[in-house]
Amino acid sequence: MHLGEEFNVIGDWFRLHFTENIGMAFGLKLGGTIGKAILSNFRIIALFFIGWYLVRIIRKNAGMGLVASMSLIFAGALGNIIDSVLYGPIFSESTRIQIAEFLPEGGGYATLLQGAVVDMLYFPIASGYLPDWMGFGDRYFVFFRPVFNIADASITTGVLLILVFQRKFFKKGSAGADVLGSDRTVKDKNSEQSKVDNADVQKEDSNSVEDTDEKKTITEDVKKETPAPDNNSNKFESNPD
């Protein structure tokens, strides 16, 4: 397809419209080459964090809802990263009269991390003119105007699911909450175990002291009850008349 070309899928309210987005989801962007590089690097860092979190909650047997939500976000982020990182070097520039060429001889239209994300889903469900009482004059509007892609839809769906079910996903004791507080939980458990061990040691020492005192008391009582030997009687018996 040429840049800007579109065709209807279902009536006039669902169309495939080919456009390229150098920024974020739904056409938001950071200006300039530096802004694009910052955005691409941020996406990569965010992808690593999302992947780490996803692996941890799977290992902790988290609920299917949280795993599915994070998987949608991860898949969407990965899809946009592939576009922005790789498409620039491997495709020629798309224009309204020229279709992009794969692996052109002169190189791609942009360097690594500077590529545009391909958007194609367009849902102009309603359109018309805003009334004067809204303060915009006779301004023409289209709902829903932004053109997006499947990756954007995946990320948005995952985030919305987490926002709606956050109390369930991150309730105390759940896998989602445990992973985020894993370091603190481990330290707390180690501290509690150390306290228990110290208490056991102190208890054993106390019992040992009590046993020693009890033995001393018994020994002293035995000594008191044992009669002293009669030396005179011994002498008399050893020297009979």
Secondary structure, DSSP 8 states (H G I E B T S, - for coil): --TT-EEEEETTTEEEEEEEESSSGGG----HHHHHHHHHHHHHHHHHHHHHHHHHHHHTT--HHHHHHHHHHHHHHHHHHHHHHHHHHHB----SS----BS-TT--SS-TT---EEEEEE---EEEE--GGGTS-S-EEEET---B-HHHHHHHHHHHHHHHTHHHHT-TTSHHHHHHTHHHHHHHHHHHHHHHHHHHHHHHHHHHHHHHHHHHHHHHHHHHHS----HHHHHHHHS--
